[in-house]
């Protein structure tokens, strides 16, 4: 496992674009949280939100295990930016493996619940999460400051 992390199988540009989309989605969620939480506690709330998002991201427990937990768990991991980041990184990493690893690759994808053809979907969902949360934060800003507007 350590060798895989120090010598990734994907291209730098793939990882860069994944993290760029993740930053866009994560900062959008942070904007949304900071609009309706006081500045004193908004930083802590954003950190807790990110930790909870990573907890339901699909690494441990896996998406297969979360599917068995019920509808609420499915909703949480479907709205989590970390789920799409983890899946995209895993897909980029296993797609860079030689064909000799095909048996292991398909077993791991099935065990975790990822789909090797979902890379574009994952990146698209990260962008959608970023856009939607930014739009919601804009609406919240207008509603919070409605009395201050003339």
N, C-alpha and C positions, 0 to 999 in steps of 0.2 A: 504494500500500500504506500509506503514512504517513497519508493522509487517512482510510482505513478504520479505522486504529487510534485516531485522535484523534476520530473521529465514528462510533462504533459504530452498527450498524443495529438492534440488539436493545434491549429494554427493560432498565432498570437492575435490575428485580426478577429478570429471567431470569439476568443475569450474577451477581447476588448469590447466587441459589440454587445456581448452578453452583459458585461458589467456596466456598459453605458446605458443599456435599457433598464437594468436593475436600479441604477442610480436615479434614472428618470422616474421609475415607479415608486421607489422608496422615498424620494424627496417629495413627490406628490402626496403620498400618505402623510408625510411629516407636515406638509403645509396644511392639510385638512385637519389634522389633530391640533395644530397650533392655533387654528382660527377660533376654536371654541373652548380651549383650555387656557387657564391663566398662564402668563409667561413663566411664573415661578415653578409651576409643576409640568409644563408642557414638555420639557426636555426629558424628564423621567417617564412621562407617558409614552413618548415616542420610542424610547429605549425598550420599555416593556412591550409595546406593540411589535417592535422588530423581533424581540425574543420570542414572543408568542407566534409570530408569523413563521419564524424558523422552526419552531417546535412542530407545527403542522405542515411543514414543507415537504414531507414525504420521504425523508432519509431514515429516520427512526422515531416513531413508527412509520412503516412504509405506507404507500398509498393503498395497497391491498388490505393492510390492517385497518387503516382509517375508513375504508369502504365498509368494513364489517361493523364499525362503530355506530353507524347510523347516518341519518340525513344531515344532522347538525355538523358533524365532522366533515362531511363532503362539502358543505357550504363554506366552512372555514378554510379548508385547504384549496378550494377553487378560487377564493378571493385573496389568497396569500401570494404575494410577489415572490417569496422565497421558494415556493413550490416550483414555479416556472423557471427560476434561476437554477435551482438544483437539477431539474430535469434537463435543461439546455446544456449545462456544464457536463452532465453525465453522458448525454448523447454525443457531444463533441468529442469527449474523451474516448468513448468506446467505438465511435465511427473511425477514429484514427488508428485503431488496432489492426494488425494484419488479419487476413482471412482465417488463419489458424485458430483464432480466438472466437470464431463464430458461435460455437456451441456454448461457451462460457457467456458470451455477450447476450445471446437470446435468453439463456437461463436467468441472468441477472436482471435483464429488462422485465422479464415476466415476474420474477420474484418481487421486485420493487414496485412494479405497476407502471413503468414508463413505456413509451412507444418511441422507437428509434426514428420514426418519420415525423415527429412532433416539433422539430426544432423551429421551424417557421411559425408554427402556432404558439409556441412558448414565447418567442420574441414579440410576436404580435400581441399576446396577452399582457406582457410587461408594458408595452406602449399603451394599450387600452387602459390598464390600471392607472398609469401615469396621467393620461388625458382626463379620465373620469374623475380621479381624485382632485385634479387641479380645477376642473369645472365645478365640482362640489365645494371646494374651498372658496372659489370666487363667489358662488351663490351664498355661502355662509358669511363671507365678508360683507356682501351687500345687505344681508339680513341683519347682521349684528350692528352695522353702522347706519341703519335706515333712519334713525332719529337724528343723526348728525348731518344727513344730506339735506340740502335746501331745495 
